[in-house]
Amino acid sequence: MGWTNSHLHLFEIDGKDYGENDFEWDFDVEDYTGIKLGDVFSEGRKTFRYEYDLGDSWRHDITLLRTVEGEPGEKIACIDGARACPPEDCGGASGYSYLLEALADPRHEDHDMLMEWTGGKFDPESFDVTRVDRALKRL
């Protein structure tokens, strides 16, 4: 996604929450250390939920569409995608919508401030499959 992994996040699998084991949660959360996608997508399971930044609440439903056999040791690769990742700390879906509205309208009261906040070059339509693929290969 491009986020910095600097916020609390959870995985919900079959109604059970999994998260970081070094945080004191107010509800039952299992440690996700060592769980791999192959473990999650076992026993016929095809979907789970990922929530990033519990304050902004970016919720993603992850669905396995199909599997492809690869060579032993072969790395994962990105084959397609669309649109840029929303900037970190932009306020969730409603904050992101407001950000896009303000950036698109030079007369918007927050346009200049948000242009500066995004570094003046945020393009919500951009997606670079090569860049994503390079990042995946570093994992």
C-alpha positions in Angstrom: 0.0 0.0 0.0 2.8 2.4 0.7 1.8 3.2 4.3 4.6 3.2 6.9 3.2 0.5 9.2 3.3 3.0 12.0 -0.3 2.6 13.3 -2.1 -0.2 15.1 -3.6 -2.8 12.7 -5.7 -5.9 13.0 -6.5 -8.9 11.0 -10.0 -10.5 11.5 -10.1 -14.1 10.5 -13.3 -16.1 11.1 -14.5 -13.5 13.7 -11.2 -13.6 15.7 -8.9 -10.6 15.9 -5.1 -10.9 15.4 -2.6 -8.2 16.1 0.7 -7.2 17.5 1.6 -9.0 20.7 3.5 -6.1 22.2 0.4 -3.9 22.6 -2.0 -4.0 25.5 -5.4 -4.4 23.8 -8.8 -3.6 25.4 -10.3 -6.7 23.9 -9.1 -10.2 23.0 -6.5 -10.2 20.3 -4.4 -13.2 19.3 -0.7 -12.7 18.4 -0.2 -12.9 14.6 3.5 -13.6 14.7 4.3 -16.5 12.4 1.0 -16.7 10.7 1.4 -16.9 6.9 -1.1 -16.4 4.1 -0.9 -20.1 3.4 -2.2 -20.7 7.0 -5.0 -18.1 6.6 -6.2 -19.5 3.2 -6.4 -23.1 4.4 -9.4 -25.3 5.1 -11.4 -23.6 2.4 -11.2 -20.1 3.8 -11.2 -17.5 1.0 -11.5 -14.2 2.8 -10.4 -12.2 5.8 -10.4 -8.5 6.9 -7.5 -6.2 7.5 -7.8 -2.9 9.3 -5.0 -0.4 9.3 -4.8 2.6 11.6 -7.6 2.0 14.1 -8.2 5.8 14.4 -8.6 6.3 10.7 -10.1 2.8 10.2 -9.0 1.8 6.8 -10.8 -1.6 6.4 -9.9 -4.0 3.6 -11.6 -7.2 2.7 -9.0 -9.5 1.4 -10.3 -12.3 -0.9 -8.3 -15.1 -2.5 -9.5 -15.4 -6.1 -7.1 -18.1 -7.2 -3.7 -19.6 -6.7 -0.9 -20.1 -9.1 1.8 -22.7 -8.7 5.3 -21.3 -8.7 8.8 -22.6 -8.6 10.3 -23.3 -5.2 11.7 -20.1 -3.8 10.0 -17.9 -6.4 9.1 -14.5 -5.1 5.7 -12.8 -5.2 5.1 -10.2 -7.9 2.6 -7.5 -8.6 1.0 -7.9 -12.0 -1.5 -5.1 -11.9 -3.1 -2.3 -9.8 -4.8 1.0 -9.8 -4.7 4.3 -8.0 -2.3 5.7 -5.4 -2.4 4.7 -1.8 -4.0 7.4 0.3 -1.5 9.5 2.3 -0.8 8.3 5.9 -2.9 10.1 8.5 -5.3 11.7 6.1 -8.3 10.9 8.2 -9.7 7.7 6.8 -12.2 7.5 3.9 -13.9 10.7 4.8 -10.7 12.6 5.3 -9.3 11.2 2.0 -12.4 12.4 0.2 -12.0 15.8 1.7 -8.3 15.8 0.7 -9.1 15.0 -2.9 -11.8 17.7 -3.1 -9.4 20.3 -1.7 -6.5 19.3 -3.9 -8.7 19.4 -7.0 -10.0 23.0 -6.4 -7.4 25.7 -6.2 -10.0 28.0 -4.7 -10.7 25.6 -1.8 -9.9 27.1 1.6 -7.5 24.3 2.5 -6.0 23.8 -1.0 -2.7 25.5 -0.3 -2.2 23.9 3.1 -3.0 20.4 1.8 -0.8 20.9 -1.3 2.1 21.7 1.1 1.1 18.8 3.4 1.2 16.3 0.5 4.5 17.7 -0.9 2.6 19.3 -3.8 2.7 16.3 -6.0 0.1 13.8 -4.9 -1.7 12.2 -7.8 -4.5 9.9 -6.7 -4.6 8.2 -10.1 -1.0 7.2 -10.2 0.1 3.6 -9.9 3.5 2.2 -10.8 3.5 -1.6 -11.0 7.3 -1.7 -11.4 7.8 0.2 -8.2 5.3 -2.0 -6.3 7.0 -5.1 -7.7 10.4 -3.9 -6.6 9.1 -3.3 -3.0 7.6 -6.8 -2.9 10.9 -8.3 -4.0 12.6 -6.6 -1.0 10.3 -8.4 1.5 
